[in-house]
Amino acid sequence: MSWRIIVTPTALHMLAEITDRRIREKIGAVINRLAEDPEKQGKALVGELSGLRSIRAVGQRYRILYIIKEFEIVVVVVAIGIRREGAKDDIYHLAKKLFRLRLLE
């Protein structure tokens, strides 16, 4: 079964900010792969980000955060960015902030 993929405006903006075309293409390929068995890909997040899943892309530096809506057969990509543990621009840190501001739902 093929899942429909929706990329939120926030995730599109994050993707557009990546200047390297090759990296954007590789991230796009990983997003496209989510159309097949998204439950078996990535890992479930916990804590403030529970309900989201994360999959690695581009040499494991970048993360794609997504939600699976099983009843609608939809995968919603909500954020894309680099994992920099402890940094203010870490994708998980940014996603938590966006959730608190209710910009990701």
MODELLER restraints for C-alpha pairs under 7 A, 6 or more apart:
rsr = mdl.restraints
at = mdl.atoms
rsr.add(forms.Gaussian(group=physical.xy_distance, feature=features.Distance(at['CA:1:A'], at['CA:36:A']), mean=6.87, stdev=0.5))
rsr.add(forms.Gaussian(group=physical.xy_distance, feature=features.Distance(at['CA:2:A'], at['CA:35:A']), mean=5.32, stdev=0.5))
rsr.add(forms.Gaussian(group=physical.xy_distance, feature=features.Distance(at['CA:2:A'], at['CA:36:A']), mean=5.45, stdev=0.5))
rsr.add(forms.Gaussian(group=physical.xy_distance, feature=features.Distance(at['CA:3:A'], at['CA:35:A']), mean=4.48, stdev=0.5))
rsr.add(forms.Gaussian(group=physical.xy_distance, feature=features.Distance(at['CA:3:A'], at['CA:36:A']), mean=6.36, stdev=0.5))
rsr.add(forms.Gaussian(group=physical.xy_distance, feature=features.Distance(at['CA:3:A'], at['CA:73:A']), mean=5.33, stdev=0.5))
rsr.add(forms.Gaussian(group=physical.xy_distance, feature=features.Distance(at['CA:3:A'], at['CA:74:A']), mean=5.47, stdev=0.5))
rsr.add(forms.Gaussian(group=physical.xy_distance, feature=features.Distance(at['CA:3:A'], at['CA:75:A']), mean=6.62, stdev=0.5))
rsr.add(forms.Gaussian(group=physical.xy_distance, feature=features.Distance(at['CA:4:A'], at['CA:35:A']), mean=6.23, stdev=0.5))
rsr.add(forms.Gaussian(group=physical.xy_distance, feature=features.Distance(at['CA:4:A'], at['CA:73:A']), mean=6.44, stdev=0.5))
rsr.add(forms.Gaussian(group=physical.xy_distance, feature=features.Distance(at['CA:4:A'], at['CA:74:A']), mean=4.80, stdev=0.5))
rsr.add(forms.Gaussian(group=physical.xy_distance, feature=features.Distance(at['CA:4:A'], at['CA:75:A']), mean=6.18, stdev=0.5))
rsr.add(forms.Gaussian(group=physical.xy_distance, feature=features.Distance(at['CA:5:A'], at['CA:35:A']), mean=6.47, stdev=0.5))
rsr.add(forms.Gaussian(group=physical.xy_distance, feature=features.Distance(at['CA:5:A'], at['CA:74:A']), mean=5.82, stdev=0.5))
rsr.add(forms.Gaussian(group=physical.xy_distance, feature=features.Distance(at['CA:5:A'], at['CA:75:A']), mean=4.83, stdev=0.5))
rsr.add(forms.Gaussian(group=physical.xy_distance, feature=features.Distance(at['CA:5:A'], at['CA:76:A']), mean=5.96, stdev=0.5))
rsr.add(forms.Gaussian(group=physical.xy_distance, feature=features.Distance(at['CA:6:A'], at['CA:75:A']), mean=6.16, stdev=0.5))
rsr.add(forms.Gaussian(group=physical.xy_distance, feature=features.Distance(at['CA:6:A'], at['CA:76:A']), mean=4.75, stdev=0.5))
rsr.add(forms.Gaussian(group=physical.xy_distance, feature=features.Distance(at['CA:6:A'], at['CA:77:A']), mean=6.15, stdev=0.5))
rsr.add(forms.Gaussian(group=physical.xy_distance, feature=features.Distance(at['CA:7:A'], at['CA:76:A']), mean=5.80, stdev=0.5))
rsr.add(forms.Gaussian(group=physical.xy_distance, feature=features.Distance(at['CA:7:A'], at['CA:77:A']), mean=4.72, stdev=0.5))
rsr.add(forms.Gaussian(group=physical.xy_distance, feature=features.Distance(at['CA:7:A'], at['CA:78:A']), mean=6.50, stdev=0.5))
rsr.add(forms.Gaussian(group=physical.xy_distance, feature=features.Distance(at['CA:8:A'], at['CA:77:A']), mean=6.18, stdev=0.5))
rsr.add(forms.Gaussian(group=physical.xy_distance, feature=features.Distance(at['CA:8:A'], at['CA:78:A']), mean=5.54, stdev=0.5))
rsr.add(forms.Gaussian(group=physical.xy_distance, feature=features.Distance(at['CA:10:A'], at['CA:78:A']), mean=6.73, stdev=0.5))
rsr.add(forms.Gaussian(group=physical.xy_distance, feature=features.Distance(at['CA:10:A'], at['CA:79:A']), mean=6.62, stdev=0.5))
rsr.add(forms.Gaussian(group=physical.xy_distance, feature=features.Distance(at['CA:11:A'], at['CA:77:A']), mean=6.63, stdev=0.5))
rsr.add(forms.Gaussian(group=physical.xy_distance, feature=features.Distance(at['CA:11:A'], at['CA:78:A']), mean=5.28, stdev=0.5))
rsr.add(forms.Gaussian(group=physical.xy_distance, feature=features.Distance(at['CA:11:A'], at['CA:79:A']), mean=4.44, stdev=0.5))
rsr.add(forms.Gaussian(group=physical.xy_distance, feature=features.Distance(at['CA:11:A'], at['CA:80:A']), mean=5.71, stdev=0.5))
rsr.add(forms.Gaussian(group=physical.xy_distance, feature=features.Distance(at['CA:14:A'], at['CA:79:A']), mean=6.95, stdev=0.5))
rsr.add(forms.Gaussian(group=physical.xy_distance, feature=features.Distance(at['CA:14:A'], at['CA:80:A']), mean=5.88, stdev=0.5))
rsr.add(forms.Gaussian(group=physical.xy_distance, feature=features.Distance(at['CA:14:A'], at['CA:81:A']), mean=6.82, stdev=0.5))
rsr.add(forms.Gaussian(group=physical.xy_distance, feature=features.Distance(at['CA:15:A'], at['CA:24:A']), mean=6.67, stdev=0.5))
rsr.add(forms.Gaussian(group=physical.xy_distance, feature=features.Distance(at['CA:15:A'], at['CA:80:A']), mean=6.33, stdev=0.5))
rsr.add(forms.Gaussian(group=physical.xy_distance, feature=features.Distance(at['CA:18:A'], at['CA:24:A']), mean=6.66, stdev=0.5))
rsr.add(forms.Gaussian(group=physical.xy_distance, feature=features.Distance(at['CA:23:A'], at['CA:58:A']), mean=6.57, stdev=0.5))
rsr.add(forms.Gaussian(group=physical.xy_distance, feature=features.Distance(at['CA:26:A'], at['CA:58:A']), mean=6.30, stdev=0.5))
rsr.add(forms.Gaussian(group=physical.xy_distance, feature=features.Distance(at['CA:27:A'], at['CA:57:A']), mean=6.01, stdev=0.5))
rsr.add(forms.Gaussian(group=physical.xy_distance, feature=features.Distance(at['CA:27:A'], at['CA:58:A']), mean=6.74, stdev=0.5))
rsr.add(forms.Gaussian(group=physical.xy_distance, feature=features.Distance(at['CA:30:A'], at['CA:57:A']), mean=6.61, stdev=0.5))
rsr.add(forms.Gaussian(group=physical.xy_distance, feature=features.Distance(at['CA:41:A'], at['CA:55:A']), mean=6.73, stdev=0.5))
rsr.add(forms.Gaussian(group=physical.xy_distance, feature=features.Distance(at['CA:42:A'], at['CA:53:A']), mean=6.16, stdev=0.5))
rsr.add(forms.Gaussian(group=physical.xy_distance, feature=features.Distance(at['CA:42:A'], at['CA:54:A']), mean=5.08, stdev=0.5))
rsr.add(forms.Gaussian(group=physical.xy_distance, feature=features.Distance(at['CA:42:A'], at['CA:55:A']), mean=4.00, stdev=0.5))
rsr.add(forms.Gaussian(group=physical.xy_distance, feature=features.Distance(at['CA:43:A'], at['CA:53:A']), mean=5.29, stdev=0.5))
rsr.add(forms.Gaussian(group=physical.xy_distance, feature=features.Distance(at['CA:43:A'], at['CA:54:A']), mean=5.37, stdev=0.5))
rsr.add(forms.Gaussian(group=physical.xy_distance, feature=features.Distance(at['CA:43:A'], at['CA:55:A']), mean=6.54, stdev=0.5))
rsr.add(forms.Gaussian(group=physical.xy_distance, feature=features.Distance(at['CA:44:A'], at['CA:52:A']), mean=6.12, stdev=0.5))
rsr.add(forms.Gaussian(group=physical.xy_distance, feature=features.Distance(at['CA:44:A'], at['CA:53:A']), mean=4.38, stdev=0.5))
rsr.add(forms.Gaussian(group=physical.xy_distance, feature=features.Distance(at['CA:44:A'], at['CA:54:A']), mean=6.52, stdev=0.5))
rsr.add(forms.Gaussian(group=physical.xy_distance, feature=features.Distance(at['CA:45:A'], at['CA:51:A']), mean=6.77, stdev=0.5))
rsr.add(forms.Gaussian(group=physical.xy_distance, feature=features.Distance(at['CA:45:A'], at['CA:52:A']), mean=5.65, stdev=0.5))
rsr.add(forms.Gaussian(group=physical.xy_distance, feature=features.Distance(at['CA:45:A'], at['CA:53:A']), mean=5.51, stdev=0.5))
rsr.add(forms.Gaussian(group=physical.xy_distance, feature=features.Distance(at['CA:45:A'], at['CA:54:A']), mean=6.85, stdev=0.5))
rsr.add(forms.Gaussian(group=physical.xy_distance, feature=features.Distance(at['CA:48:A'], at['CA:96:A']), mean=6.62, stdev=0.5))
rsr.add(forms.Gaussian(group=physical.xy_distance, feature=features.Distance(at['CA:49:A'], at['CA:96:A']), mean=6.69, stdev=0.5))
rsr.add(forms.Gaussian(group=physical.xy_distance, feature=features.Distance(at['CA:51:A'], at['CA:67:A']), mean=6.68, stdev=0.5))
rsr.add(forms.Gaussian(group=physical.xy_distance, feature=features.Distance(at['CA:52:A'], at['CA:65:A']), mean=6.44, stdev=0.5))
rsr.add(forms.Gaussian(group=physical.xy_distance, feature=features.Distance(at['CA:52:A'], at['CA:66:A']), mean=5.58, stdev=0.5))
rsr.add(forms.Gaussian(group=physical.xy_distance, feature=features.Distance(at['CA:52:A'], at['CA:67:A']), mean=5.01, stdev=0.5))
rsr.add(forms.Gaussian(group=physical.xy_distance, feature=features.Distance(at['CA:53:A'], at['CA:65:A']), mean=5.63, stdev=0.5))
rsr.add(forms.Gaussian(group=physical.xy_distance, feature=features.Distance(at['CA:53:A'], at['CA:66:A']), mean=5.29, stdev=0.5))
rsr.add(forms.Gaussian(group=physical.xy_distance, feature=features.Distance(at['CA:53:A'], at['CA:67:A']), mean=6.15, stdev=0.5))
rsr.add(forms.Gaussian(group=physical.xy_distance, feature=features.Distance(at['CA:54:A'], at['CA:63:A']), mean=6.25, stdev=0.5))
rsr.add(forms.Gaussian(group=physical.xy_distance, feature=features.Distance(at['CA:54:A'], at['CA:64:A']), mean=5.59, stdev=0.5))
rsr.add(forms.Gaussian(group=physical.xy_distance, feature=features.Distance(at['CA:54:A'], at['CA:65:A']), mean=4.58, stdev=0.5))
rsr.add(forms.Gaussian(group=physical.xy_distance, feature=features.Distance(at['CA:54:A'], at['CA:66:A']), mean=6.40, stdev=0.5))
rsr.add(forms.Gaussian(group=physical.xy_distance, feature=features.Distance(at['CA:55:A'], at['CA:63:A']), mean=5.64, stdev=0.5))
rsr.add(forms.Gaussian(group=physical.xy_distance, feature=features.Distance(at['CA:55:A'], at['CA:64:A']), mean=5.36, stdev=0.5))
rsr.add(forms.Gaussian(group=physical.xy_distance, feature=features.Distance(at['CA:55:A'], at['CA:65:A']), mean=6.70, stdev=0.5))
rsr.add(forms.Gaussian(group=physical.xy_distance, feature=features.Distance(at['CA:56:A'], at['CA:62:A']), mean=5.88, stdev=0.5))
rsr.add(forms.Gaussian(group=physical.xy_distance, feature=features.Distance(at['CA:56:A'], at['CA:63:A']), mean=4.75, stdev=0.5))
rsr.add(forms.Gaussian(group=physical.xy_distance, feature=features.Distance(at['CA:56:A'], at['CA:64:A']), mean=6.50, stdev=0.5))
rsr.add(forms.Gaussian(group=physical.xy_distance, feature=features.Distance(at['CA:57:A'], at['CA:63:A']), mean=5.94, stdev=0.5))
rsr.add(forms.Gaussian(group=physical.xy_distance, feature=features.Distance(at['CA:61:A'], at['CA:82:A']), mean=5.58, stdev=0.5))
rsr.add(forms.Gaussian(group=physical.xy_distance, feature=features.Distance(at['CA:61:A'], at['CA:83:A']), mean=5.81, stdev=0.5))
rsr.add(forms.Gaussian(group=physical.xy_distance, feature=features.Distance(at['CA:62:A'], at['CA:81:A']), mean=5.33, stdev=0.5))
rsr.add(forms.Gaussian(group=physical.xy_distance, feature=features.Distance(at['CA:62:A'], at['CA:82:A']), mean=4.23, stdev=0.5))
rsr.add(forms.Gaussian(group=physical.xy_distance, feature=features.Distance(at['CA:62:A'], at['CA:83:A']), mean=5.90, stdev=0.5))
rsr.add(forms.Gaussian(group=physical.xy_distance, feature=features.Distance(at['CA:63:A'], at['CA:80:A']), mean=5.79, stdev=0.5))
rsr.add(forms.Gaussian(group=physical.xy_distance, feature=features.Distance(at['CA:63:A'], at['CA:81:A']), mean=5.55, stdev=0.5))
rsr.add(forms.Gaussian(group=physical.xy_distance, feature=features.Distance(at['CA:63:A'], at['CA:82:A']), mean=6.03, stdev=0.5))
rsr.add(forms.Gaussian(group=physical.xy_distance, feature=features.Distance(at['CA:63:A'], at['CA:83:A']), mean=6.48, stdev=0.5))
rsr.add(forms.Gaussian(group=physical.xy_distance, feature=features.Distance(at['CA:64:A'], at['CA:79:A']), mean=5.98, stdev=0.5))
rsr.add(forms.Gaussian(group=physical.xy_distance, feature=features.Distance(at['CA:64:A'], at['CA:80:A']), mean=4.63, stdev=0.5))
rsr.add(forms.Gaussian(group=physical.xy_distance, feature=features.Distance(at['CA:64:A'], at['CA:81:A']), mean=6.82, stdev=0.5))
rsr.add(forms.Gaussian(group=physical.xy_distance, feature=features.Distance(at['CA:65:A'], at['CA:77:A']), mean=5.97, stdev=0.5))
rsr.add(forms.Gaussian(group=physical.xy_distance, feature=features.Distance(at['CA:65:A'], at['CA:78:A']), mean=5.74, stdev=0.5))
rsr.add(forms.Gaussian(group=physical.xy_distance, feature=features.Distance(at['CA:65:A'], at['CA:79:A']), mean=5.14, stdev=0.5))
rsr.add(forms.Gaussian(group=physical.xy_distance, feature=features.Distance(at['CA:65:A'], at['CA:80:A']), mean=6.30, stdev=0.5))
rsr.add(forms.Gaussian(group=physical.xy_distance, feature=features.Distance(at['CA:66:A'], at['CA:75:A']), mean=6.68, stdev=0.5))
rsr.add(forms.Gaussian(group=physical.xy_distance, feature=features.Distance(at['CA:66:A'], at['CA:76:A']), mean=5.38, stdev=0.5))
rsr.add(forms.Gaussian(group=physical.xy_distance, feature=features.Distance(at['CA:66:A'], at['CA:77:A']), mean=4.24, stdev=0.5))
rsr.add(forms.Gaussian(group=physical.xy_distance, feature=features.Distance(at['CA:66:A'], at['CA:78:A']), mean=5.39, stdev=0.5))
rsr.add(forms.Gaussian(group=physical.xy_distance, feature=features.Distance(at['CA:67:A'], at['CA:75:A']), mean=5.79, stdev=0.5))
rsr.add(forms.Gaussian(group=physical.xy_distance, feature=features.Distance(at['CA:67:A'], at['CA:76:A']), mean=5.11, stdev=0.5))
rsr.add(forms.Gaussian(group=physical.xy_distance, feature=features.Distance(at['CA:67:A'], at['CA:77:A']), mean=6.53, stdev=0.5))
rsr.add(forms.Gaussian(group=physical.xy_distance, feature=features.Distance(at['CA:68:A'], at['CA:74:A']), mean=6.15, stdev=0.5))
rsr.add(forms.Gaussian(group=physical.xy_distance, feature=features.Distance(at['CA:68:A'], at['CA:75:A']), mean=4.74, stdev=0.5))
rsr.add(forms.Gaussian(group=physical.xy_distance, feature=features.Distance(at['CA:68:A'], at['CA:76:A']), mean=6.44, stdev=0.5))
rsr.add(forms.Gaussian(group=physical.xy_distance, feature=features.Distance(at['CA:69:A'], at['CA:75:A']), mean=6.19, stdev=0.5))
rsr.add(forms.Gaussian(group=physical.xy_distance, feature=features.Distance(at['CA:78:A'], at['CA:104:A']), mean=6.70, stdev=0.5))
rsr.add(forms.Gaussian(group=physical.xy_distance, feature=features.Distance(at['CA:79:A'], at['CA:95:A']), mean=6.94, stdev=0.5))
rsr.add(forms.Gaussian(group=physical.xy_distance, feature=features.Distance(at['CA:80:A'], at['CA:91:A']), mean=6.99, stdev=0.5))
rsr.add(forms.Gaussian(group=physical.xy_distance, feature=features.Distance(at['CA:81:A'], at['CA:91:A']), mean=5.09, stdev=0.5))
rsr.add(forms.Gaussian(group=physical.xy_distance, feature=features.Distance(at['CA:82:A'], at['CA:90:A']), mean=6.14, stdev=0.5))
rsr.add(forms.Gaussian(group=physical.xy_distance, feature=features.Distance(at['CA:82:A'], at['CA:91:A']), mean=5.68, stdev=0.5))
rsr.add(forms.Gaussian(group=physical.xy_distance, feature=features.Distance(at['CA:83:A'], at['CA:90:A']), mean=5.11, stdev=0.5))
rsr.add(forms.Gaussian(group=physical.xy_distance, feature=features.Distance(at['CA:83:A'], at['CA:91:A']), mean=5.55, stdev=0.5))
rsr.add(forms.Gaussian(group=physical.xy_distance, feature=features.Distance(at['CA:84:A'], at['CA:90:A']), mean=4.65, stdev=0.5))
rsr.add(forms.Gaussian(group=physical.xy_distance, feature=features.Distance(at['CA:98:A'], at['CA:104:A']), mean=5.69, stdev=0.5))
rsr.add(forms.Gaussian(group=physical.xy_distance, feature=features.Distance(at['CA:99:A'], at['CA:105:A']), mean=6.96, stdev=0.5))
